[in-house]
């Protein structure tokens, strides 16, 4: 991968458009990126990473703040990167997601992220020439071309500040996470988990089969009653159980056969005795029944006579009931005649002809009145109409007066409505001006209220900045003092490490005749490192405090410039007046549609009221004419209706009275006819009753009534006589049957002794049958369980052997069991990768440390049985001893970290294709090196330029500017950072 051109717009601290020409910067193979702290050096590396992957390294990616805060709202944040990958030149353009002000209205809207990839000079084979615009498609294409993930790219191409110092000092767990992320060894972890899961599955299968064997053995022990000898049983124990079950089955079967024969003999004897006892009982019962019937012969004859008399009395009773009903009908008809005669106010014996004549006269008068009913109804309708006309005339006269009054007042109302419309239109024009001024005054008042706080913040930040400057100066003075004192005592420090007989690291002599003596208050290397770290922290605090003070000063100046001559009190008073004026004008302007509608309605009301008044006057005149004509017709009709009503309230009432009277006379005539018919039927019924009693053989009707019986009594007599006949016939047939011939009713049978003997034999046989059945079931169940147990044993053995083998292999893969180094498969692979990294890093570390230090990889197990394989120490050639990397000084740690980063980059690059490091960036850390060590590091970096590779260094160390000819400087200002290229 080689970078050609980078363009940034509104990205990070760069508020406008900036361009970096890497072809120009990398012409010499090495360039320096420098500038003030916080100016945006690392942001350029972030821009490259964002253009490629849409992400930036480390915690900055989590902040999601890639847009420049001081950029103009109309400027779009974007990064454009032109580069060559695998011989193919392409152009990447990305924009992050950020919040921008809405173009209309207030508030913010989300600007969505965008990405595009354009092929420069033609698309490679397998790709379309059109640009790619989908974010996910662009990301997949870039990662496929580079051959590495985003994490690998951050570690291989961009060596971040402090990252490898942490890796150098990290424990095994943290180091394992980084290496796994870089080398993608997740598949080996999946292999470990596969073995664990497989072992767990096989273990569950073996346990299931073992549980099946245990359950079968427990069941066999329960069925046979023989206790089990072990958890998984033994074949001899099963054979003994099966043999004992077979012997029990044969013994119980023989006993059951003997007792069954004895039971059959006893039951045969019992059946014979029962048959004889039943015959004796039947003979005795038949003779007893015949004797009982003969004793009740007289009672039975009385039952038959009662039944015959009740049968003959049935026709007489029926005729008697008919006569009683006829008498009741005659009495009801007589009462009806009396009732209607009372209603007609005549004597019940009045001749029928007279009643018919009076009914005809009433109906004739009612017919004459029928023609007057419509006139009476019309009279009521006309009277209601006359009343409605009078009310209509009165209402019309009132409405006429109202319309006249409205017409007289319309001109003044129209003038007032026009004035209100003009007032609302004028308010609408003034409202916009008032709102604009209100917004301006409100913003000025807010600024005026912020001034006191901004001044206090300025005073506070200025004081803190001065304090930070003093503290930084004190830290620098102390550092310089410690360095001078340490140089003075350096000989004593080296002499303290000399040992008799061992060569001096300076001159090589084994004799030390005059070693340097310690000076008073000698300074150690740790003291110098602590002072240097304190000076760096003080410098960072100074820069932060100075920046904060500058921002506070700019904030105060901006506020005062906006306010001009305005004061807070005057602005507050003007704001209150403007708000009141805005509310009044808003209310007035809002009424414009209603006021215009009201004016239009008033202007059209004049013609409408005139038309309404004319129509109303015509309607009043017509109503008065109709009222006069209708009153005359009502008076003429009233004379005729008065004669027809007579003493009644209405014609209809009088006619209804006449018809009711005629109806009463007719009902009286009908009742007299019905009475005569009922009397005739009563006479005929009484004659038929007397004849029926004589025909049935009774002396009179009373005798026939006395012989009457209800149906229930007759049914009892029939049932009783039928039962007597059945019992007598049954007894005679039984005595005459061949089965009972010659049977003596006094014979003694002896049934109880035979029954007891049969019961005893049957119970013994049943017990033997139950024992034999249980023995057979037990034998069958034991045979089935034995067969299943042998099959389970046959399956369990190979399964246990396979599980033991798999368990041992899984333990080895996961760093346990027979794995002496306690290294899992994944840790073993990572250890191999780390060993390669240590070898590659050692070559550079030895050169940069002038042959003193080398990396040592250890695959030994950790303390207390913890996993090993990822140990990384350093070999000090001066002492010949291996010591932890944590004991290195600050400068030595930087050399080791840089060597480790370059070695890791080489190994990862080899893993992903081997030709990806045409461009490499190293971020910070050079400030911890002395001049000689810096020479060694620069020599190593010169080697990296071999083969056309470009190396970019990010540093603010002054000496780096003198050593590197091509420089890209980042200038920081309040408006935003800018880039400047220089050469020397």
Beta strands, then each sheet from edge to edge (+ up, - down):
strand 1: 2-11
strand 2: 14-21
strand 3: 30-35
strand 4: 78-85
strand 5: 88-95
strand 6: 98-101
strand 7: 108-111
strand 8: 114-119
strand 9: 158-159
strand 10: 853-858
strand 11: 871-876
strand 12: 881-884
strand 13: 919-923
strand 14: 950-954
strand 15: 966-971
strand 16: 978-983
sheet 1: 2+ 1- 4+ 5- 8+
sheet 2: 9+ 13+ 14+ 3+ 15+ 16-
sheet 3: 6+ 7-
sheet 4: 10+ 11- 12+
end
